[in-house]
Amino acid sequence: MELAKHWRLKGARYRLEGARDRRTNTITFPPPHFSGPDDELVILSGRGEIWSWSAVENGLDAWGGRYLVALVKLVEGPLVTAQLTDVDPDAVHIGQPVEMVTRKLRDLGEDGLLVYGYKFRPLLE
């Protein structure tokens, strides 16, 4: 069942797919499980800025160790919580421009499923 679940979620995880309400022009992420007649699929740019961030000192999974998590305000409006990658922890700051990248999240072991998803890194000029 894990394979089917990850297959269904691949759009939001790999392309940052959201939904736009045609009546209000409001964009949500992730898209709702049950779209209404006024919802349309949108591919978000993956660009935004750090609104808040925190360091997790002791990870619980096999990766363990310290990592950074941020609340990112996308240019389209939605707030996204995600791990920061490819960043110097001492250089992270509120308002820092970032972009979405796809990275390996975990390996589900015997069935061979590698789960990828979005993380954010400092914007490359």
N, C-alpha and C positions, 0 to 999 in steps of 0.2 A: 504493500500500500504506500510505502514511502516514495517509491518511484513515481507513482501517479500524482501524489501531492506536489512533489517538486516540479514535475512537468507542468502542472497547472499554474504554479507560481513563477515560472521562468520569465514571463513578460515583465512583471514588476521588478524582479530581481536583476535581470540583465539589461533592461532598457528603461527602467524607471517609468513604467506605464502608469498613468493616472487617469482621472475622468474629469471632464468639464461638463458642468450643467449649462445647457444652452440658454436657459432662461436667465440665470444670474451671472453667467460667465465665471463661476467659482470653480476652481480646480482643487480636487482632492487626491491625496496619495496616502495609502494605496487606493485603487479604485474599489468601490463597494462590491460585495459579493453578488448582489442582485442589482443590476443597473435599471434605472427608470427610463421612460421613453425620451426624456430630455437629456440623458447622459450620452456623451461621446468619448471614445478612447483618445487620449493624447499621449504623445511621447514627450516626456519632460527633458529639458536641456541637460540636466545633471550639473548645472552650475549654480553656485549660490555663495553664501557667506556664513561663517560660524557665528551663531547667536549665543551659544553657551558650550562649555566642554568640561570634561572631568577625566581624571586618570583612574583606571581600575588597577589597583596594585597587585592583586592576586587572582588571576583568572582561574576559573573552575574546570575548564576543559583541558584537553591534551596539549593545547598550545601554551597554557599557563602564563605566568609572568605578567608584566605590566603592559597595558594598552590604553589608548585614548578613545573616548566616545564623545561625539559632538551632536548638538542640535543644530542642524543646517537649515537656513531659510533659503529655499530655492528661488531663482529669479521669477518663476511663475507664481510664487506665493506659498505653497505648502511648506510646512516644517517637517523635516525628516531626521530621525535619530539613526546614527550610523557610526561605525568605527572609523577613526582616522588612520591613514597609512602613509608611508613614505614621507614622514614628517619628523622634524626635530621637536621633541616635547617642550623644549625651552623656548621655541620660536612660535608656538601656537598662541593666537590672540583673538579676541572678539572682533568681528568684522573682517577677518581674514578671508580672502577669496579662495574658494575650493571648487573642485570638479569631481564628478563621480567616476570611479574606475571599477572594473570587475575584478574580483579577487576570490581565491578559494576560501570558503568558509569552513568546510569540514569534509571528512571522508567517512562515509557510512559503513565502511568495513567490508564484510564478506560479500555483499551483493555488488560491490564495485562502484557504487554511486558516489561521485564527487559532486559536492554541492558548492556552486559558485553564487556570488551575490555582489551587491554594491557596497563600496566603502568610499570614502572621500579622501583626497589628497590636496595639498596646496596647488592652486591653479598654476599651470605651466604657461609661461608667456611665449 
